[in-house]
Amino acid sequence: MSLREVQEEVDKWVSQLKSGYWSQFEIMTRLSEEVGELAREVNHKYGQKKKKTAQEGSDIEEEIGDIIFTLACLANKEKIDLDECFKKAMNKCYGRDKDRFEKK
C-alpha cells in the first residue's frame, strides 16, 4: 500500500465520523502520545524496564501502525501528500546527507 493509499483509507474511515478530523492540535497531541507508547514498548523489549507479567497488549508493530494512522490524519487535515513528503526526505538522504554517515 502506498502512502497515498494509506491517506485515502484513513480519509475513508474519518469521513464516516460526524466530527470528521480532529484539530491539528488534537492530532499532534495524539501523535505525541503514540510516540510515547512506542518508546515504552521499545523500552520493554530492549531496555532495562521489562513488562510486568500482568501487562498485556500493545507491541512495537501496533504502535508504529498507530503513528502512521495519526500522521496520515495530520497530512490529510493539512492537505499534504505523504508520498511527496517521503520523496523529499529521501532526496535529503541522497543529497545533503550522502556523505554524512559512514557507508559499508
C-alpha positions in Angstrom: 0.0 0.0 0.0 1.5 3.4 -1.0 1.4 6.3 1.4 -1.3 7.9 -0.8 -3.4 4.8 -0.4 -2.9 4.9 3.3 -4.1 8.5 3.3 -7.2 7.5 1.2 -8.0 4.7 3.6 -7.7 7.0 6.6 -9.9 9.6 4.9 -12.5 7.0 4.0 -12.7 6.0 7.7 -12.7 9.6 9.1 -15.3 10.6 6.5 -17.9 8.3 8.2 -17.5 10.2 11.5 -19.8 13.0 12.4 -16.9 15.0 13.9 -14.6 14.4 11.0 -10.9 15.1 11.5 -9.7 16.3 14.9 -8.0 19.7 15.1 -4.3 19.9 14.2 -3.6 20.4 17.9 -5.5 17.3 18.9 -3.8 15.2 16.2 -0.4 16.4 17.3 -1.2 15.6 20.9 -2.3 12.1 19.9 0.8 11.7 17.8 2.9 12.6 20.9 1.0 10.1 22.9 1.5 7.4 20.3 5.3 8.1 20.1 5.4 7.8 23.9 3.7 4.4 23.7 6.2 3.3 21.1 9.0 4.4 23.3 7.5 2.4 26.2 7.3 -0.7 24.0 10.9 -0.3 22.8 12.0 0.1 26.4 10.1 -3.0 27.5 11.7 -5.0 24.7 15.3 -3.7 24.7 15.7 -1.6 27.8 16.0 -2.2 31.5 12.3 -1.9 32.2 10.7 -5.2 31.3 6.9 -5.6 31.2 5.2 -7.0 34.2 3.5 -10.3 33.6 0.1 -8.7 34.1 0.8 -6.2 31.4 -0.6 -7.4 28.1 -1.4 -5.8 24.8 0.5 -3.5 22.7 3.7 -4.1 20.8 6.1 -2.2 18.6 4.3 -3.1 15.4 0.9 -1.9 16.7 2.4 1.4 18.0 4.1 2.1 14.6 0.7 1.5 12.9 -1.0 4.0 15.3 1.7 6.5 14.4 1.2 6.0 10.7 -2.5 6.4 11.1 -2.1 9.6 13.1 0.4 11.1 10.7 -2.0 10.4 7.8 -4.7 12.2 9.7 -2.4 15.3 10.1 -1.3 15.1 6.5 -4.9 14.9 5.3 -6.0 17.7 7.5 -3.2 19.8 6.1 -3.7 18.6 2.5 -0.2 17.3 2.4 0.8 14.3 0.1 2.8 11.9 2.2 4.3 10.3 -0.9 5.8 13.7 -1.8 6.9 14.3 1.8 8.7 11.0 1.8 10.4 11.7 -1.6 11.7 15.0 -0.2 13.0 13.3 2.9 14.8 10.7 0.8 16.2 13.4 -1.5 17.8 14.9 1.6 19.3 11.5 2.4 20.8 11.0 -1.0 21.7 14.7 -1.4 22.6 16.8 1.6 23.3 13.8 3.8 25.0 11.5 1.3 28.4 11.8 2.9 27.2 12.3 6.5 27.3 8.7 7.6 30.0 6.0 7.1 29.0 3.6 4.4 29.6 -0.2 4.4 
